Amino acid sequence: METGSITTPFGRRPMTLGMLANQVMAAEIKPDQSVDKWKLFRALCEAKPLLGIGDRSLAVLNALLSFYPKNELAEQNGLIVFPSNTQLSLRTHGMAEQTVRRHLAALVEAGLLLRKDSPNGKRYVRRDRAGEIDEAFGFSLAPLLARAEEIEQLAAEVMAERLHVQRLRERITLCRRDVAKLIEAAIEEEVHGDWQGLCQEFRDLVEGLPRSPTTAQLEQLLDELTALRVDTLNRLEIRIKSTKQSGNAYYTKRHIQNSNPESPSELEPSFETKQGATPEHDNGRVGVTLEMGRDETARPIRQEEQQRRRAGDGRDDAGGLKPFPLGLVLQACPEILAYGPNGVIRNWRELMSAAVMVRSMLGVSPSAYEEAASVMGAENAATVMACILERGGHINSAGGYLRDLTRRSEKGEFAIGPMLMALLRVNAPTGRKAG
């Protein structure tokens, strides 16, 4: 079957340079190139915002792929499908034929399909005496095969961007909570300062965010909220220091030894220096009276044990896994560099994009990777994928292994540090330089 020849459209449809360019690109497919059509279709679904196609166009493409007899798209299997519009309408759950034609034109315009029209514009196949296809007229799937690597790269970028936005929203939520509760505490305890003005500034920032913000708007809001949080903490720290200096030795001693097991400060570590404090006005001066707990030593010992455990298993103060320095990750896992732009990874976003490509290559499902990113954090999930790639020869099922690590991470039984250190000892003499 002929797939590399240049053809022009039937009837009044004009020939364009874009169509010609797509046909030239499709003719440059490598002889042994092949790709799983359904994996490629899932990547197309991820990359659709960058390709300029909609859901219904993808539904029509899905129907076309269902007419391709093999699971692997390959030139030796033939790349032309020739269903009628009536058959396509049935496989798209009753989509009107006029709508089917419109979305077929959109797929051709996006460079995902090629028309190979017959002399009369009909779609049909001509077979030889042995029953093999000699020539077919219809739609060529060659552009999908030719652009498979590009489509997977675009899908990886979209997924990395989605994880980045998710992380931004999580940080904004935490920052909003911190600022709101710090201002509320300052107002309730009558700390001197323009807290109403600060509260209005906070509300203006939050309410100024559009309903569907861009990534740049989310990043700007996070920067502004972070600055506001730092300003609020600085004001409260100044107040705490002045209160300590104005208090007598008896109050200072009680403040240091305070440990109230019933205090909710276990859930809000940021408030530990003020927890239990109530303002007292005496001759115009503010002192601090702290309630003594029933057990003076239980909480400091418990905090010390928690700090030792977190230092040993690589966890931060919130109990989550701490991301390791990017340079250390790339030294321990140099194989991931091959999946970065031009073989170089310069920042975490590029590492996350490369990790999504590796996930697809190793057969890890999107749900398993997104669950890992949700539990460990986007940076740590990308680090784990880089480690799995580095140890690929020793892992039978990358997806099952990642899910197991995710479950262990939820229970606090998994630390990335030992895995990275082991790989670093192996790869340090031959580690490649990160971009």
LUMPA-888386 format. One record per residue (C-alpha): residue in one letter; x, y, z. Coordinates in steps of 0.02 Angstrom, whole numbers, plus 50000, padded with zeros to 5 digits. Layout:
<atoms>
(atom "A" (X Y Z))
...
</atoms>
This chain:
<atoms>
(atom "M" (50000 50000 50000))
(atom "E" (50065 50173 49955))
(atom "T" (50076 50297 50098))
(atom "G" (50219 50412 50051))
(atom "S" (50155 50487 49889))
(atom "I" (50094 50667 49882))
(atom "T" (49906 50681 49850))
(atom "T" (49787 50827 49831))
(atom "P" (49611 50836 49902))
(atom "F" (49456 50791 49802))
(atom "G" (49327 50917 49742))
(atom "R" (49329 51099 49794))
(atom "R" (49443 51076 49944))
(atom "P" (49602 51176 49908))
(atom "M" (49780 51113 49929))
(atom "T" (49883 51210 50056))
(atom "L" (50067 51218 50101))
(atom "G" (50022 51151 50273))
(atom "M" (49948 50994 50194))
(atom "L" (50102 50975 50086))
(atom "A" (50216 50994 50238))
(atom "N" (50117 50862 50334))
(atom "Q" (50131 50740 50188))
(atom "V" (50318 50769 50174))
(atom "M" (50338 50740 50362))
(atom "A" (50233 50581 50355))
(atom "A" (50344 50515 50215))
(atom "E" (50497 50523 50330))
(atom "I" (50440 50386 50449))
(atom "K" (50580 50267 50499))
(atom "P" (50558 50091 50428))
(atom "D" (50554 50006 50599))
(atom "Q" (50455 50142 50690))
(atom "S" (50298 50086 50782))
(atom "V" (50191 50144 50927))
(atom "D" (50044 50077 51026))
(atom "K" (49893 50168 50956))
(atom "W" (49797 50176 51119))
(atom "K" (49945 50240 51221))
(atom "L" (49970 50371 51088))
(atom "F" (49786 50417 51096))
(atom "R" (49796 50440 51285))
(atom "A" (49945 50555 51258))
(atom "L" (49841 50652 51130))
(atom "C" (49703 50673 51259))
(atom "E" (49829 50749 51379))
(atom "A" (49909 50861 51248))
(atom "K" (49747 50923 51168))
(atom "P" (49762 51102 51237))
(atom "L" (49929 51123 51148))
(atom "L" (49870 51038 50988))
(atom "G" (49714 51145 50969))
(atom "I" (49588 51003 50960))
(atom "G" (49429 50972 51060))
(atom "D" (49345 50825 51143))
(atom "R" (49230 50785 50996))
(atom "S" (49374 50786 50873))
(atom "L" (49461 50660 50986))
(atom "A" (49302 50554 50987))
(atom "V" (49307 50547 50797))
(atom "L" (49493 50504 50800))
(atom "N" (49456 50366 50927))
(atom "A" (49328 50294 50805))
(atom "L" (49454 50301 50662))
(atom "L" (49585 50210 50767))
(atom "S" (49458 50075 50808))
(atom "F" (49452 50033 50621))
(atom "Y" (49640 50005 50618))
(atom "P" (49661 49815 50635))
(atom "K" (49823 49812 50736))
(atom "N" (49866 49883 50907))
(atom "E" (50036 49941 50845))
(atom "L" (50039 50082 50718))
(atom "A" (50176 50034 50595))
(atom "E" (50209 50067 50412))
(atom "Q" (50222 49882 50370))
(atom "N" (50045 49857 50435))
(atom "G" (49976 49995 50325))
(atom "L" (49922 50163 50392))
(atom "I" (49761 50202 50296))
(atom "V" (49585 50174 50364))
(atom "F" (49434 50192 50252))
(atom "P" (49269 50188 50351))
(atom "S" (49119 50279 50282))
(atom "N" (49042 50427 50373))
(atom "T" (48895 50315 50419))
(atom "Q" (49011 50191 50505))
(atom "L" (49101 50332 50594))
(atom "S" (48935 50404 50651))
(atom "L" (48888 50236 50729))
(atom "R" (49055 50220 50821))
(atom "T" (49043 50397 50887))
(atom "H" (48877 50353 50971))
(atom "G" (48764 50432 50841))
(atom "M" (48859 50592 50802))
(atom "A" (48781 50678 50651))
(atom "E" (48874 50647 50488))
(atom "Q" (48893 50834 50457))
(atom "T" (48976 50849 50628))
(atom "V" (49088 50699 50590))
(atom "R" (49147 50784 50428))
(atom "R" (49182 50946 50521))
(atom "H" (49290 50860 50652))
(atom "L" (49381 50758 50519))
(atom "A" (49427 50923 50437))
(atom "A" (49486 50989 50607))
(atom "L" (49600 50837 50630))
(atom "V" (49673 50861 50456))
(atom "E" (49699 51047 50493))
(atom "A" (49788 51003 50658))
(atom "G" (49908 50890 50561))
(atom "L" (49851 50728 50643))
(atom "L" (49773 50650 50487))
(atom "L" (49805 50651 50300))
(atom "R" (49675 50630 50165))
(atom "K" (49712 50507 50027))
(atom "D" (49565 50537 49914))
(atom "S" (49514 50422 49773))
(atom "P" (49475 50488 49597))
(atom "N" (49290 50502 49642))
(atom "G" (49316 50554 49823))
(atom "K" (49249 50390 49896))
(atom "R" (49339 50288 50027))
(atom "Y" (49373 50109 49976))
(atom "V" (49508 49976 49962))
(atom "R" (49572 49878 49814))
(atom "R" (49636 49702 49850))
(atom "D" (49745 49581 49751))
(atom "R" (49703 49401 49709))
(atom "A" (49771 49340 49875))
(atom "G" (49652 49454 49968))
(atom "E" (49789 49572 50027))
(atom "I" (49764 49760 50019))
(atom "D" (49843 49827 49859))
(atom "E" (49785 50008 49872))
(atom "A" (49671 50102 49992))
(atom "F" (49588 50272 49989))
(atom "G" (49534 50356 50149))
(atom "F" (49626 50435 50296))
(atom "S" (49810 50405 50329))
(atom "L" (49868 50389 50511))
(atom "A" (50048 50420 50459))
(atom "P" (50056 50593 50543))
(atom "L" (50016 50513 50711))
(atom "L" (50161 50392 50692))
(atom "A" (50278 50527 50630))
(atom "R" (50233 50645 50774))
(atom "A" (50223 50514 50912))
(atom "E" (50377 50577 51004))
(atom "E" (50320 50758 50990))
(atom "I" (50146 50713 51054))
(atom "E" (50217 50621 51205))
(atom "Q" (50329 50770 51244))
(atom "L" (50180 50889 51236))
(atom "A" (50080 50773 51349))
(atom "A" (50223 50771 51474))
(atom "E" (50229 50961 51474))
(atom "V" (50041 50973 51505))
(atom "M" (50049 50849 51649))
(atom "A" (50199 50937 51725))
(atom "E" (50109 51104 51711))
(atom "R" (49954 51029 51794))
(atom "L" (50057 50962 51939))
(atom "H" (50143 51131 51954))
(atom "V" (49975 51222 51963))
(atom "Q" (49912 51095 52090))
(atom "R" (50065 51126 52198))
(atom "L" (50042 51315 52182))
(atom "R" (49861 51302 52239))
(atom "E" (49912 51196 52388))
(atom "R" (50044 51322 52442))
(atom "I" (49922 51466 52419))
(atom "T" (49794 51376 52529))
(atom "L" (49923 51348 52666))
(atom "C" (49983 51528 52656))
(atom "R" (49804 51596 52663))
(atom "R" (49769 51490 52816))
(atom "D" (49927 51549 52904))
(atom "V" (49896 51734 52869))
(atom "A" (49712 51726 52918))
(atom "K" (49744 51636 53083))
(atom "L" (49893 51744 53130))
(atom "I" (49794 51904 53102))
(atom "E" (49646 51831 53196))
(atom "A" (49757 51785 53343))
(atom "A" (49835 51959 53346))
(atom "I" (49664 52044 53346))
(atom "E" (49590 51930 53481))
(atom "E" (49740 51955 53596))
(atom "E" (49740 52143 53566))
(atom "V" (49917 52151 53501))
(atom "H" (49962 52331 53458))
(atom "G" (49965 52366 53271))
(atom "D" (49859 52405 53117))
(atom "W" (49787 52230 53103))
(atom "Q" (49625 52288 53022))
(atom "G" (49725 52367 52882))
(atom "L" (49827 52209 52862))
(atom "C" (49667 52107 52858))
(atom "Q" (49596 52219 52721))
(atom "E" (49756 52200 52620))
(atom "F" (49742 52011 52638))
(atom "R" (49561 52012 52579))
(atom "D" (49603 52122 52429))
(atom "L" (49737 51999 52375))
(atom "V" (49625 51846 52390))
(atom "E" (49470 51925 52312))
(atom "G" (49573 51997 52168))
(atom "L" (49610 51823 52100))
(atom "P" (49506 51783 51943))
(atom "R" (49390 51633 51938))
(atom "S" (49505 51542 51816))
(atom "P" (49679 51611 51851))
(atom "T" (49832 51581 51744))
(atom "T" (49990 51502 51811))
(atom "A" (50076 51672 51813))
(atom "Q" (49933 51747 51916))
(atom "L" (49943 51603 52042))
(atom "E" (50132 51625 52057))
(atom "Q" (50110 51813 52085))
(atom "L" (49976 51784 52218))
(atom "L" (50087 51658 52307))
(atom "D" (50232 51782 52310))
(atom "E" (50120 51920 52379))
(atom "L" (50041 51807 52511))
(atom "T" (50213 51743 52562))
(atom "A" (50274 51922 52585))
(atom "L" (50117 51963 52686))
(atom "R" (50143 51808 52794))
(atom "V" (50324 51858 52828))
(atom "D" (50269 52036 52873))
(atom "T" (50136 51969 52993))
(atom "L" (50259 51850 53077))
(atom "N" (50389 51989 53095))
(atom "R" (50263 52101 53182))
(atom "L" (50213 51963 53302))
(atom "E" (50394 51913 53336))
(atom "I" (50436 52094 53379))
(atom "R" (50289 52096 53499))
(atom "I" (50342 51931 53579))
(atom "K" (50520 51992 53604))
(atom "S" (50463 52155 53683))
(atom "T" (50345 52057 53798))
(atom "K" (50488 51943 53853))
(atom "Q" (50601 52091 53890))
(atom "S" (50466 52180 53991))
(atom "G" (50421 52025 54093))
(atom "N" (50511 51973 54255))
(atom "A" (50619 51818 54276))
(atom "Y" (50475 51721 54352))
(atom "Y" (50367 51742 54197))
(atom "T" (50514 51706 54082))
(atom "K" (50551 51542 54171))
(atom "R" (50370 51488 54165))
(atom "H" (50360 51532 53979))
(atom "I" (50508 51421 53936))
(atom "Q" (50444 51274 54036))
(atom "N" (50263 51285 53979))
(atom "S" (50198 51119 53912))
(atom "N" (50010 51097 53904))
(atom "P" (49966 50925 53833))
(atom "E" (49789 50983 53802))
(atom "S" (49847 51129 53694))
(atom "P" (49800 51126 53509))
(atom "S" (49974 51192 53466))
(atom "E" (50022 51013 53419))
(atom "L" (49919 51042 53262))
(atom "E" (49983 51219 53230))
(atom "P" (50172 51224 53261))
(atom "S" (50183 51406 53205))
(atom "F" (50089 51461 53362))
(atom "E" (50194 51369 53493))
(atom "T" (50283 51527 53555))
(atom "K" (50115 51610 53594))
(atom "Q" (50002 51463 53638))
(atom "G" (49909 51491 53801))
(atom "A" (49959 51675 53816))
(atom "T" (49826 51799 53877))
(atom "P" (49851 51986 53885))
(atom "E" (49848 52073 54055))
(atom "H" (49842 52263 54069))
(atom "D" (49932 52329 54222))
(atom "N" (49972 52517 54229))
(atom "G" (49970 52527 54040))
(atom "R" (50094 52384 54016))
(atom "V" (50055 52214 53943))
(atom "G" (50117 52057 54029))
(atom "V" (50098 51876 53985))
(atom "T" (50019 51744 54097))
(atom "L" (50043 51566 54038))
(atom "E" (49943 51418 54100))
(atom "M" (50049 51276 54167))
(atom "G" (50013 51100 54099))
(atom "R" (49989 50951 54208))
(atom "D" (50143 50867 54135))
(atom "E" (50294 50986 54120))
(atom "T" (50410 50864 54030))
(atom "A" (50301 50755 53916))
(atom "R" (50285 50876 53770))
(atom "P" (50471 50932 53756))
(atom "I" (50524 50748 53757))
(atom "R" (50392 50706 53627))
(atom "Q" (50448 50851 53516))
(atom "E" (50630 50799 53533))
(atom "E" (50587 50621 53480))
(atom "Q" (50488 50684 53332))
(atom "Q" (50632 50795 53276))
(atom "R" (50753 50649 53287))
(atom "R" (50636 50538 53185))
(atom "R" (50610 50671 53052))
(atom "A" (50795 50705 53037))
(atom "G" (50824 50519 53010))
(atom "D" (50690 50484 52881))
(atom "G" (50705 50644 52778))
(atom "R" (50537 50721 52829))
(atom "D" (50495 50903 52852))
(atom "D" (50406 50985 53000))
(atom "A" (50236 50947 52922))
(atom "G" (50276 50761 52911))
(atom "G" (50296 50759 52722))
(atom "L" (50448 50703 52624))
(atom "K" (50576 50842 52597))
(atom "P" (50634 50867 52418))
(atom "F" (50821 50841 52395))
(atom "P" (50931 50964 52299))
(atom "L" (50907 50948 52112))
(atom "G" (51095 50932 52081))
(atom "L" (51105 50784 52201))
(atom "V" (50958 50698 52115))
(atom "L" (51038 50718 51943))
(atom "Q" (51207 50653 52005))
(atom "A" (51124 50500 52079))
(atom "C" (51009 50472 51928))
(atom "P" (51101 50528 51771))
(atom "E" (50991 50423 51655))
(atom "I" (50847 50547 51675))
(atom "L" (50951 50681 51587))
(atom "A" (50920 50596 51420))
(atom "Y" (50735 50641 51435))
(atom "G" (50764 50826 51467))
(atom "P" (50765 50960 51331))
(atom "N" (50923 50930 51227))
(atom "G" (50985 50807 51359))
(atom "V" (50993 50940 51496))
(atom "I" (50884 50970 51651))
(atom "R" (50900 51143 51725))
(atom "N" (50757 51154 51850))
(atom "W" (50624 51054 51940))
(atom "R" (50492 51086 51807))
(atom "E" (50602 51006 51673))
(atom "L" (50635 50858 51789))
(atom "M" (50448 50835 51818))
(atom "S" (50417 50843 51630))
(atom "A" (50552 50712 51601))
(atom "A" (50479 50603 51740))
(atom "V" (50309 50602 51652))
(atom "M" (50393 50541 51492))
(atom "V" (50484 50406 51590))
(atom "R" (50320 50358 51673))
(atom "S" (50240 50330 51503))
(atom "M" (50392 50233 51440))
(atom "L" (50397 50117 51592))
(atom "G" (50209 50083 51582))
(atom "V" (50164 50170 51745))
(atom "S" (49982 50225 51742))
(atom "P" (49941 50411 51757))
(atom "S" (49836 50374 51913))
(atom "A" (49983 50290 52001))
(atom "Y" (50097 50437 51963))
(atom "E" (49969 50568 52014))
(atom "E" (49937 50475 52177))
(atom "A" (50124 50473 52212))
(atom "A" (50135 50659 52175))
(atom "S" (49989 50693 52292))
(atom "V" (50065 50593 52435))
(atom "M" (50250 50632 52414))
(atom "G" (50244 50799 52324))
(atom "A" (50277 50833 52140))
(atom "E" (50466 50851 52161))
(atom "N" (50482 50691 52261))
(atom "A" (50373 50593 52140))
(atom "A" (50487 50649 51997))
(atom "T" (50640 50599 52101))
(atom "V" (50568 50426 52133))
(atom "M" (50533 50403 51946))
(atom "A" (50714 50450 51909))
(atom "C" (50771 50319 52036))
(atom "I" (50657 50187 51961))
(atom "L" (50728 50225 51788))
(atom "E" (50905 50208 51857))
(atom "R" (50862 50039 51933))
(atom "G" (50752 49983 51788))
(atom "G" (50845 49819 51762))
(atom "H" (50806 49763 51940))
(atom "I" (50619 49809 51944))
(atom "N" (50491 49695 51862))
(atom "S" (50340 49811 51875))
(atom "A" (50378 49996 51888))
(atom "G" (50195 50039 51918))
(atom "G" (50174 49913 52059))
(atom "Y" (50338 49968 52137))
(atom "L" (50284 50152 52133))
(atom "R" (50115 50112 52213))
(atom "D" (50204 50013 52350))
(atom "L" (50320 50160 52386))
(atom "T" (50169 50276 52391))
(atom "R" (50080 50167 52519))
(atom "R" (50238 50156 52625))
(atom "S" (50259 50345 52613))
(atom "E" (50081 50371 52678))
(atom "K" (50126 50265 52829))
(atom "G" (50291 50357 52856))
(atom "E" (50390 50199 52817))
(atom "F" (50481 50263 52661))
(atom "A" (50626 50385 52643))
(atom "I" (50703 50439 52478))
(atom "G" (50873 50478 52554))
(atom "P" (50941 50300 52569))
(atom "M" (50886 50260 52390))
(atom "L" (50972 50416 52323))
(atom "M" (51130 50385 52423))
(atom "A" (51144 50207 52359))
(atom "L" (51127 50265 52179))
(atom "L" (51249 50408 52211))
(atom "R" (51382 50286 52270))
(atom "V" (51359 50187 52109))
(atom "N" (51352 50334 51988))
(atom "A" (51465 50463 52072))
(atom "P" (51624 50415 51976))
(atom "T" (51535 50428 51809))
(atom "G" (51400 50556 51853))
(atom "R" (51360 50679 51716))
(atom "K" (51354 50864 51740))
(atom "A" (51180 50938 51761))
(atom "G" (51131 51088 51657))
</atoms>
